[in-house]
Each structure stands twice: as structure tokens, then as C-alpha cells.
Amino acid sequence: MNLLKFFIITLFCSSLAIAEVHEKTLLNGLRVFVVEDHRSPVVVSQVWYRAGSIDEVNGKTGVAHVLEHMMFKGTKTTKPGEFSEIIAAAGGKENAFTGADYTCYFQQLEKSKLPIALKMEADRMENLVISEEEFNKEIKVVMEERRWRTDDKPTSQANELSQSLTFRTHPYRRPVVGWMNDLENMSYKDANEWYQDWYAPNNSILVVAGDVKSDEVFELANKYFGKIKKIDIKQRKPQLEPLQEGIRRATLKAPSKLGYIQMAYHAPALTKDLESNASEAYALEVLAGILSNTSTSRLHQSVVNDRGLALSASASYAMTTRGGPSLFELYATPAEGVTAGSVESALKDEIKKIINDGVTDVELERIKIGVIAGEVYQKDSVFYQAMLIGQLETMGYSHTLMEGYIDNIKKITSKQIQDVAKKYLNDDYLTVVTLDPQPLEPNKLPQGKPHAH
């Protein structure tokens, strides 16, 4: 499963206060986090690798995602597919996903079955077998997935174009699934090189949440992972995006019933020290919520309901990233007979209103209530408790960021929102991609098909 911006927006727009987090680092560098939640006899296990498409090089894009697939194709002691079979036989569920910043493998099981998951995760961390035969079969599956997720979907093509145009040098410009030409020319040796370079205990994190005791989990982690040798991780060089100085535009022509517009503004992510730009990052977070997220948000009320210019309109902002830069983005589907240019103007009008007049107390209160309500909902899921810890720690933040999230949101004022809108949401930092819909071929079938991993 390839998720380009997996969970970042939804989780942080509805943050949670989780139980105490217990942490220990094994001698080989593996960091282990445990959240005890004894409400039901369920446990979630997640192994996070600090390796995603951001670490790839030109000519080998998509290899992080390909390796994710190969992790289910057997080790020195298990056959292809056996990992999933064993988890299913134990009554559990498992899957994996690759992002720009990380790759994660997870299982959800009855608590007594935790040793099974940890034993097998440790086995494939150290003993994965990447055969040419299995690779040649699986790379075709990945190409099918790319066709299904991107080539068959005009809005996905537009997003891919937007990323590659917005980022000129930063690796965030590359699609996580990879360029098709790179996939066509990839070999099992490329996947094995990626595995040898990044898959090691000192480049990974284990998160366990559920009906467990932290001391017992630490013992199990040491039993199964403790003997795996750490490696010398490649030094990652700074990857900075040059300052954009002027609007960039592109038009995508693709068969589609509807048009589409995507607007991306360069904006900073929260810095790792959580202090130097915290007020700006939280203000951008609140701004995204005011513009989007509910039927009463500004974009939906004005651009969709009142003016009838679009069938949908929304905004997003990724507050945390491993690579440094982030984007504040607007998306809209123009109504029939409405040009993308008209919708772009309408979206900018809403931004100008905020810059000139700020936001109302009612809007600020709505966002803050939504954050608190989200906390209650998220507390019910041990999976998402583990997910947040894994994401934050893998990206270089501390999981303690969650503790102050609501308080920081509550502190944001209308003036701070005006300031960040004026500073970052201007044309000098803007990239606009529009979809020019072309006639559909009635008998044309999709090129690709979905896949479990």
C-alpha cells in the first residue's frame, strides 16, 4: 500500500492524549515504545523504518515501496506469503505502507499472539531473501498498482505533476510509487541494496500498544531483535529546496468527466526543536481547518454552496515532515461550465478575506472544539496511538509533541492566522496545476488493479 501523505493531516486535526509512553533502546540501537491500554485483550505491533522515497536516488524511484512488497516474499526460514498466512491463522490482521518519510509494517492480534509478530518481524529484518524469481513477479504487481492508483486517475496524475513542479530539487518531488520507467528497469539487486542499506535495528522503531506490560514487551523485543547487528547507516546529506520566486503553472490533459485544480504554496513544517517556528506551524494548522474539514468551513460555504463555482473545495497542511519543507494546499473540482481560472480566483478571494479581516471567534472556537472531540475518538484506538508515536519519532520529532498539541492550538489568535496567510499564501510561493478534461472513451478499461501490499 502506497500512501503519499498517510494520516498526517487527519491525525493532527484531531489529536489525542494517549496513555503514558514507556521507552527503551536496545544495545543494537532499536528504539522500543510501549503504550499500555488494558481495555480490551488486543495488541498492535508496528515496526517503522526511517527509509522512504525521500532517501531514493534518481533512476531507482519506487524502490522503497518495492522493498515493502518483497518483505512478504519469504526469509531463510519462511516461504513467500507465509508471514501473512501465520498472522491470519493466529486471528490477526497485518499490512504495510510506504511514504515519503518512512515505511511501516503492522499487525493487530489477540495479546497472547504478540510473540509471533515480533519473532517474524525480527526474522525479516535480518534474514529476508530477495530472489530474482520472486522479484520479477512482484515488480509487475507494483506496476499494476501504479497504473491503478495514478495512471487511471486524473486527479492522482495532477497531484503527481503538482509535486514534481512544486519541488524542483527536493526529493519530495518524486512519487512514492516511483516513475514507471524506473520500475520497468529495476532489478532484484536494487531491492536488495535498499534492504542492506536501511533495514537495521539502529534505523528502525518498534511500537507496541494494547493490553500489554511494558517490561514484558521490552523482554520480548530484546529476545527477538536484540541479537540483530546494527549497521553503518549512510549519511544523509542536507536536501534544501531553493526559494521559489514566482508562480508556476501546468495543465494536464486527461480523459475525465470533471476538471480539477490543485494549488500548492510552499510553507514550513514544524521544526524538530518544536520551538523556533511553532506559532506559525500551529497557525497554518488552524487555517487549514478554518478553510476546510467541515460543511461549515469557508471554502465549502462560499465557493461550493453560496457561489456554486465548485462541486468540492478543501485545504490541507502537513505540519510535520522528516525532510524539512511542507506545503499548504487547496483543491477544488469546478462545477459544470465553470473554468478553473474562476475557481482559482474564488479560492484566492477566501485567502484575501482572511488576510484583510482575520477569522471570527466562532470559527476559532469551532476548530478548537473539533480538536478536543477528536481526542476523545482517537483515544479509543490503540492502532492510532501507536501510529502517532511511530510517525513522530521516525520523522525526528518527539512523541511528547502530542502532549501539548491541544494547548498550542488553543493559543492561536486571529492575528497569527492573518500573519501566516499573508506571509506564505502568496503567488511567489504558488504552483497551480489544472486538469483539462478530455472526452472519455466509453469502452476503455482501467489499466491497473489494486493489491494488498
C-alpha positions as CSV (number, residue, x, y, z in Angstrom):
1,M,0.0,0.0,0.0
2,N,1.5,3.4,-1.0
3,L,0.2,6.4,0.9
4,L,1.8,9.7,0.0
5,K,0.6,11.7,2.9
6,F,-0.6,8.9,5.1
7,F,-2.5,10.1,8.3
8,I,-0.6,13.3,8.8
9,I,-3.5,15.7,8.3
10,T,-6.3,13.6,9.8
11,L,-4.4,12.7,12.9
12,F,-3.2,16.1,13.7
13,C,-6.5,17.8,13.0
14,S,-8.0,15.5,15.7
15,S,-5.1,15.0,18.1
16,L,-5.3,12.7,21.1
17,A,-4.0,12.4,24.6
18,I,-2.6,8.9,24.9
19,A,-1.6,6.9,27.9
20,E,1.9,7.0,29.3
21,V,4.6,6.0,26.8
22,H,7.3,3.7,28.0
23,E,10.6,3.8,26.0
24,K,13.8,1.7,25.9
25,T,16.7,1.5,23.5
26,L,18.3,-1.9,22.9
27,L,22.1,-2.2,22.7
28,N,21.9,-2.5,18.9
29,G,20.1,0.8,18.6
30,L,16.5,-0.4,18.2
31,R,14.2,2.0,20.0
32,V,11.1,0.4,21.6
33,F,8.0,2.3,22.6
34,V,5.1,0.7,24.6
35,V,1.7,2.1,25.4
36,E,-0.3,0.1,27.9
37,D,-4.0,0.1,27.2
38,H,-5.9,-2.6,29.1
39,R,-9.5,-2.0,27.9
40,S,-9.5,-5.0,25.6
41,P,-7.2,-8.0,25.0
42,V,-5.8,-6.6,21.8
43,V,-2.3,-5.6,20.9
44,V,-0.9,-3.6,17.9
45,S,2.7,-4.1,16.8
46,Q,4.4,-1.7,14.4
47,V,7.9,-1.7,13.0
48,W,8.9,1.6,11.4
49,Y,12.0,2.1,9.2
50,R,13.4,5.5,8.7
51,A,13.5,4.9,5.0
52,G,11.1,6.2,2.4
53,S,11.1,7.7,-1.1
54,I,13.0,10.8,0.3
55,D,16.0,8.5,0.6
56,E,15.9,7.3,-3.0
57,V,18.1,8.4,-5.9
58,N,17.1,9.2,-9.5
59,G,16.8,6.1,-11.6
60,K,15.6,4.0,-8.7
61,T,12.4,5.8,-7.6
62,G,9.9,3.5,-6.1
63,V,12.4,1.1,-4.6
64,A,11.3,1.8,-1.0
65,H,7.8,0.7,-2.0
66,V,9.0,-2.3,-3.9
67,L,11.0,-3.5,-0.9
68,E,7.9,-3.2,1.2
69,H,6.3,-5.8,-1.2
70,M,9.3,-8.0,-1.1
71,M,9.2,-8.1,2.7
72,F,6.3,-10.5,2.4
73,K,8.2,-12.9,0.0
74,G,10.0,-15.1,2.4
75,T,13.1,-15.3,4.5
76,K,15.8,-18.0,5.1
77,T,13.2,-19.9,7.2
78,T,9.8,-19.0,5.6
79,K,8.4,-19.2,2.2
80,P,6.7,-16.4,0.2
81,G,3.4,-15.4,1.7
82,E,3.9,-17.4,4.9
83,F,4.2,-14.3,7.0
84,S,0.6,-13.3,6.2
85,E,-0.6,-16.9,6.5
86,I,0.7,-17.2,10.0
87,I,-0.8,-13.9,11.2
88,A,-4.2,-14.9,9.7
89,A,-4.0,-18.3,11.3
90,A,-3.4,-16.5,14.7
91,G,-6.6,-14.5,14.1
92,G,-4.8,-11.3,13.3
93,K,-4.6,-8.6,10.6
94,E,-1.4,-7.2,9.0
95,N,-0.3,-4.9,6.3
96,A,2.3,-2.3,5.5
97,F,2.6,1.1,3.9
98,T,5.3,3.3,2.4
99,G,5.5,7.0,2.5
100,A,8.0,9.7,1.6
101,D,9.5,9.7,5.1
102,Y,9.2,6.1,6.3
103,T,8.0,2.6,5.8
104,C,5.8,0.8,8.3
105,Y,4.8,-2.8,8.9
106,F,2.0,-3.6,11.4
107,Q,-0.1,-6.4,12.9
108,Q,-3.1,-6.4,15.2
109,L,-3.6,-9.5,17.3
110,E,-5.0,-11.0,20.4
111,K,-2.5,-10.1,23.1
112,S,-1.1,-13.6,23.7
113,K,0.0,-13.7,20.0
114,L,2.4,-10.8,20.2
115,P,5.5,-13.0,20.3
116,I,4.5,-14.4,16.9
117,A,4.5,-11.0,15.3
118,L,7.8,-9.9,16.9
119,K,9.6,-13.1,16.0
120,M,8.6,-12.8,12.4
121,E,9.4,-9.1,12.1
122,A,12.8,-9.7,13.6
123,D,13.3,-12.6,11.2
124,R,12.6,-10.5,8.1
125,M,14.6,-7.5,9.4
126,E,17.7,-9.8,9.4
127,N,17.0,-12.7,7.0
128,L,15.0,-11.5,4.1
129,V,15.5,-13.4,0.9
130,I,15.1,-11.4,-2.3
131,S,15.2,-13.9,-5.2
132,E,15.2,-12.8,-8.8
133,E,12.2,-15.0,-9.5
134,E,10.0,-13.5,-6.8
135,F,11.2,-10.0,-7.6
136,N,10.3,-10.4,-11.3
137,K,6.8,-11.4,-10.3
138,E,6.3,-8.7,-7.7
139,I,7.6,-5.8,-9.8
140,K,4.7,-6.5,-12.2
141,V,2.3,-6.2,-9.3
142,V,3.8,-2.9,-8.3
143,M,3.5,-1.6,-11.8
144,E,-0.1,-2.6,-11.8
145,E,-0.6,-0.7,-8.6
146,R,0.9,2.4,-10.1
147,R,-1.5,2.1,-13.0
148,W,-4.4,1.7,-10.6
149,R,-3.5,4.4,-8.2
150,T,-2.1,7.0,-10.6
151,D,-2.3,6.4,-14.3
152,D,-6.0,5.5,-14.2
153,K,-6.9,8.5,-12.0
154,P,-6.7,12.0,-13.5
155,T,-6.6,13.7,-10.0
156,S,-3.7,11.5,-9.0
157,Q,-1.9,12.4,-12.1
158,A,-2.5,16.1,-11.3
159,N,-1.2,15.6,-7.8
160,E,1.9,13.9,-9.1
161,L,2.5,16.7,-11.6
162,S,2.0,19.3,-8.8
163,Q,4.6,17.6,-6.5
164,S,7.2,17.4,-9.3
165,L,6.6,21.0,-10.3
166,T,6.4,22.4,-6.8
167,F,9.6,20.8,-5.6
168,R,12.4,21.3,-8.2
169,T,15.3,19.7,-6.3
170,H,14.0,18.3,-3.1
171,P,13.2,14.5,-3.1
172,Y,9.6,15.2,-2.2
173,R,9.2,15.8,-5.9
174,R,9.4,12.1,-6.6
175,P,6.3,9.9,-6.5
176,V,6.4,7.3,-3.7
177,V,5.3,4.6,-6.1
178,G,8.1,5.5,-8.4
179,W,8.2,6.6,-12.1
180,M,7.1,3.8,-14.4
181,N,10.4,3.8,-16.4
182,D,12.3,3.3,-13.2
183,L,10.1,0.4,-12.2
184,E,10.5,-1.2,-15.7
185,N,14.3,-1.1,-15.3
186,M,14.5,-2.1,-11.7
187,S,16.2,-5.4,-10.7
188,Y,16.2,-7.6,-7.6
189,K,19.7,-6.2,-6.9
190,D,18.3,-2.7,-6.4
191,A,15.8,-4.0,-3.9
192,N,18.5,-6.0,-2.1
193,E,20.7,-2.9,-2.0
194,W,17.9,-0.9,-0.4
195,Y,17.4,-3.6,2.2
196,Q,21.1,-3.8,3.1
197,D,21.4,0.0,3.3
198,W,18.4,0.8,5.5
199,Y,16.8,-2.2,7.2
200,A,18.6,-2.5,10.5
201,P,17.7,-2.1,14.2
202,N,19.5,1.2,14.5
203,N,17.4,2.7,11.7
204,S,14.0,1.4,13.0
205,I,11.5,1.8,15.7
206,L,9.2,-0.8,17.3
207,V,5.9,0.5,18.8
208,V,3.6,-1.8,20.7
209,A,0.3,-0.6,22.1
210,G,-2.5,-2.5,23.8
211,D,-3.2,-4.9,26.6
212,V,0.5,-5.5,27.5
213,K,3.0,-4.7,30.2
214,S,6.0,-2.6,29.2
215,D,8.6,-4.7,30.9
216,E,7.3,-7.9,29.2
217,V,7.4,-6.2,25.8
218,F,11.0,-5.0,26.4
219,E,12.0,-8.5,27.2
220,L,10.3,-9.9,24.1
221,A,11.9,-7.2,22.0
222,N,15.3,-8.0,23.3
223,K,14.7,-11.7,22.8
224,Y,13.8,-11.4,19.1
225,F,15.6,-8.2,18.0
226,G,18.5,-7.9,20.4
227,K,20.8,-10.2,18.5
228,I,20.5,-8.4,15.2
229,K,23.6,-6.5,14.4
230,K,23.4,-2.8,13.8
231,I,25.0,-1.4,10.6
232,D,26.6,1.9,9.5
233,I,23.7,3.9,8.1
234,K,24.5,6.0,5.1
235,Q,25.0,9.7,5.9
236,R,22.0,11.7,4.6
237,K,23.1,15.0,3.0
238,P,21.1,18.1,3.5
239,Q,18.4,18.5,0.9
240,L,17.1,22.0,0.6
241,E,14.6,23.4,-1.8
242,P,15.6,26.7,-3.4
243,L,13.3,29.6,-2.7
244,Q,10.5,29.8,-5.3
245,E,10.2,33.3,-6.7
246,G,7.2,33.4,-8.9
247,I,4.1,31.4,-9.7
248,R,4.4,28.2,-11.6
249,R,1.6,26.7,-13.7
250,A,0.9,23.5,-15.6
251,T,-2.1,22.0,-17.4
252,L,-2.8,18.3,-17.5
253,K,-4.9,16.9,-20.3
254,A,-6.5,13.6,-19.4
255,P,-9.8,11.8,-20.0
256,S,-12.2,12.9,-17.3
257,K,-15.8,13.9,-16.6
258,L,-14.8,16.8,-14.5
259,G,-12.0,19.3,-14.3
260,Y,-9.8,19.8,-11.2
261,I,-7.4,22.4,-9.8
262,Q,-4.7,22.0,-7.2
263,M,-2.8,24.9,-5.7
264,A,0.3,24.3,-3.6
265,Y,2.1,27.0,-1.5
266,H,5.5,26.4,0.0
267,A,5.2,26.6,3.8
268,P,7.4,25.4,6.6
269,A,6.8,22.3,8.6
270,L,7.2,22.4,12.4
271,T,10.9,22.4,13.3
272,K,12.3,19.5,15.2
273,D,13.1,21.7,18.3
274,L,9.3,22.4,18.5
275,E,10.0,26.0,19.3
276,S,11.6,28.2,16.6
277,N,8.5,28.3,14.3
278,A,5.9,26.7,16.5
279,S,3.4,29.5,16.4
280,E,3.5,29.7,12.6
281,A,3.1,25.9,12.2
282,Y,0.1,25.8,14.5
283,A,-1.5,28.9,12.9
284,L,-1.2,27.2,9.5
285,E,-2.8,24.1,11.0
286,V,-5.7,26.1,12.3
287,L,-6.0,28.0,9.0
288,A,-6.4,24.7,7.1
289,G,-9.2,23.7,9.5
290,I,-11.0,27.0,9.0
291,L,-10.8,26.7,5.3
292,S,-11.7,23.0,5.1
293,N,-12.7,19.9,7.1
294,T,-16.4,20.5,7.7
295,S,-19.6,21.6,5.8
296,T,-19.4,24.9,7.7
297,S,-15.9,25.7,6.6
298,R,-15.2,28.7,4.5
299,L,-14.3,27.0,1.2
300,H,-17.4,24.8,1.3
301,Q,-19.7,27.5,2.3
302,S,-18.5,30.2,-0.1
303,V,-17.1,28.5,-3.2
304,V,-19.4,25.5,-3.2
305,N,-22.7,26.5,-1.6
306,D,-23.0,30.2,-2.0
307,R,-21.3,30.9,-5.3
308,G,-21.8,27.4,-6.9
309,L,-18.4,27.5,-8.6
310,A,-17.2,24.1,-7.4
311,L,-18.6,20.7,-6.5
312,S,-16.0,20.4,-3.8
313,A,-13.2,22.5,-2.3
314,S,-10.8,21.8,0.5
315,A,-7.4,22.6,2.0
316,S,-4.6,20.7,3.8
317,Y,-1.4,21.4,5.5
318,A,1.2,18.8,6.7
319,M,2.6,20.2,10.0
320,T,5.3,17.5,10.4
321,T,7.7,16.2,7.9
322,R,11.1,14.5,8.0
323,G,12.5,16.2,5.0
324,G,12.0,19.8,6.2
325,P,9.7,21.6,3.8
326,S,5.9,21.3,3.7
327,L,3.0,22.6,1.6
328,F,-0.2,24.3,2.2
329,E,-2.6,23.1,-0.5
330,L,-6.0,23.9,-1.9
331,Y,-8.0,21.5,-4.0
332,A,-11.3,22.0,-6.0
333,T,-13.5,20.4,-8.6
334,P,-15.1,23.1,-10.7
335,A,-18.8,22.9,-11.3
336,E,-20.0,22.2,-14.9
337,G,-19.4,25.1,-17.1
338,V,-17.1,26.9,-14.7
339,T,-13.4,27.4,-15.6
340,A,-10.5,26.5,-13.4
341,G,-9.5,30.1,-13.5
342,S,-12.7,31.2,-12.0
343,V,-12.3,28.7,-9.2
344,E,-8.7,29.7,-8.6
345,S,-9.8,33.3,-8.2
346,A,-12.6,32.3,-5.8
347,L,-10.1,30.3,-3.6
348,K,-7.7,33.3,-3.6
349,D,-10.6,35.5,-2.6
350,E,-11.1,33.5,0.6
351,I,-7.5,33.8,1.4
352,K,-7.6,37.6,0.9
353,K,-10.6,37.9,3.2
354,I,-8.6,36.2,6.0
355,I,-5.5,38.3,5.3
356,N,-7.6,41.5,5.4
357,D,-10.2,40.7,8.1
358,G,-8.9,37.7,10.1
359,V,-11.2,35.0,11.3
360,T,-14.1,35.1,13.7
361,D,-14.2,33.9,17.3
362,V,-16.8,31.4,16.2
363,E,-14.5,29.9,13.7
364,L,-11.6,29.6,16.1
365,E,-13.9,28.0,18.7
366,R,-15.2,25.5,16.2
367,I,-11.7,24.4,15.3
368,K,-10.7,24.1,19.0
369,I,-13.8,22.1,19.9
370,G,-13.1,19.8,16.9
371,V,-9.6,19.1,18.2
372,I,-10.9,18.2,21.7
373,A,-13.7,16.0,20.2
374,G,-11.1,14.3,18.1
375,E,-9.0,13.5,21.2
376,V,-11.9,11.5,22.6
377,Y,-12.5,9.5,19.4
378,Q,-8.8,8.7,18.9
379,K,-8.3,7.5,22.4
380,D,-10.4,4.5,21.6
381,S,-7.9,3.2,19.0
382,V,-4.7,1.6,20.2
383,F,-3.7,1.4,16.5
384,Y,-3.7,5.2,16.1
385,Q,-2.0,5.7,19.4
386,A,0.9,3.6,18.1
387,M,0.7,5.3,14.7
388,L,1.3,8.7,16.1
389,I,4.3,7.7,18.1
390,G,5.8,5.8,15.1
391,Q,5.2,8.7,12.7
392,L,6.6,11.4,15.0
393,E,9.7,9.5,16.2
394,T,10.6,8.3,12.7
395,M,10.3,11.8,11.3
396,G,12.7,13.1,14.0
397,Y,10.2,14.6,16.4
398,S,9.5,13.5,20.0
399,H,6.2,11.8,20.7
400,T,5.8,14.3,23.5
401,L,4.6,16.7,20.8
402,M,1.2,15.1,21.3
403,E,1.0,16.3,24.9
404,G,1.0,20.0,24.1
405,Y,-0.9,19.9,20.8
406,I,-4.3,21.0,22.1
407,D,-2.9,23.7,24.2
408,N,-0.9,25.1,21.3
409,I,-4.0,25.0,19.1
410,K,-5.9,26.9,21.8
411,K,-3.3,29.7,21.9
412,I,-3.7,30.6,18.2
413,T,-5.2,34.0,17.5
414,S,-6.8,35.6,14.5
415,K,-3.8,37.9,14.1
416,Q,-1.4,34.9,13.9
417,I,-3.6,33.3,11.2
418,Q,-3.6,36.6,9.3
419,D,0.1,36.8,9.5
420,V,0.9,33.3,8.2
421,A,-1.7,33.7,5.4
422,K,0.0,36.9,4.3
423,K,3.5,35.5,4.6
424,Y,3.1,32.2,2.9
425,L,-0.1,32.2,0.8
426,N,1.1,34.5,-2.0
427,D,1.8,33.9,-5.6
428,D,5.6,33.9,-5.3
429,Y,5.3,30.6,-3.5
430,L,2.4,29.2,-5.5
431,T,2.2,26.3,-8.0
432,V,-1.1,25.8,-9.8
433,V,-2.0,22.6,-11.7
434,T,-5.2,22.3,-13.6
435,L,-6.9,19.3,-15.2
436,D,-8.3,20.0,-18.6
437,P,-10.8,17.1,-19.0
438,Q,-10.8,15.3,-22.3
439,P,-13.5,13.1,-23.8
440,L,-13.9,9.7,-22.1
441,E,-13.5,6.5,-24.2
442,P,-16.7,4.5,-23.3
443,N,-15.1,1.1,-23.8
444,K,-11.7,1.8,-22.3
445,L,-10.9,-0.4,-19.3
446,P,-8.7,0.5,-16.3
447,Q,-5.0,-0.1,-16.9
448,G,-4.2,-1.4,-13.5
449,K,-5.6,-3.2,-10.5
450,P,-5.3,-2.9,-6.7
451,H,-3.1,-5.1,-4.5
452,A,-3.0,-5.8,-0.8
453,H,0.6,-4.7,0.0
